[in-house]
Amino acid sequence: MLTQERKTYLLDLLNREGRIEAKTIASALGLSDDTIRRDLRELAAAGKLQRVHGGALPRSPADADLIKRHGIASQSKNEIGKTAAGLIKPNQVVIIDGGTTALQIINHLPKDQKNTIVTHSPTVAVALGPYESITVIMIGGILFRHSMVNVGAASLDAMSHIYADTYFMGITGVDIDAGLTTGDLEEAHVKKALSLRAADTIVLASMEKLNTASPYMVMPLVSASGIVLDSSTSKTFTNQMRRVGLDVYISSKEPKLENKNQ
């Protein structure tokens, strides 16, 4: 099998199976592990997949810039934003991440509900402007334009003064093995730091992010408290999330917690 034929085969397999295990494929094709790993490296360099320990996963489409992300899985993000907003109780201190899914939370918050919302996203802060009952705490730092969030040492220092009830985390990839990932190292550090400042971390996971990975790990799945998924998410995936101990919220008219012992 020629190099290009192998690469086409690997991408087809990834599309069908959702992941590649290098040793298994090498054995099946009668090739060395090094040959398959080299193919995966080259495909990863071309942006076709994301290498992970032992193989590869689909690369998350959510690694695109903010403008392009607005057009990806918009209905899924709207469902998730509505459900997440319903989890916010009056008088709570809540951290809301940057990104297109997190922004949907704002659209579904009651205008008269009193809360304190902490964010490192100028976009989220501006969207909260008309909500006069909400106190907005803006975390400063260096503006990372790709995602329109503030990062860096100043951001990390500001976070150290906060104790929040809940952090709604936006990610670009979520996978049972690869964990919670994002496309930028600075963002990964900031997201991890925000998680440590909240009693609970709830992950916002629209459809295009499931079973994919980005280059930088934020934290393992077990470090989160819960995950919000849209109504079309497969039972296989929701059961995986339950098995690692997450509270699973499925988007619906009213936020519904699926019993993780079912």
PyMOL commands that set and color helices and strands:
alter all, ss='L'
color gray80, all
select helices_A, chain A and resi 3-17+22-29+33-45+61-63+66-69+74-86+100-107+122-127+153-159+185-196+207-209+221-223+235-243
alter helices_A, ss='H'
color red, helices_A
select strands_A, chain A and resi 20-21+50-52+55-57+93-96+115-119+134-138+142-144+149-151+164-170+173-175+179-182+198-204+216-219+226-229+247-250+256-258
alter strands_A, ss='S'
color yellow, strands_A
deselect
rebuild
show_as cartoon
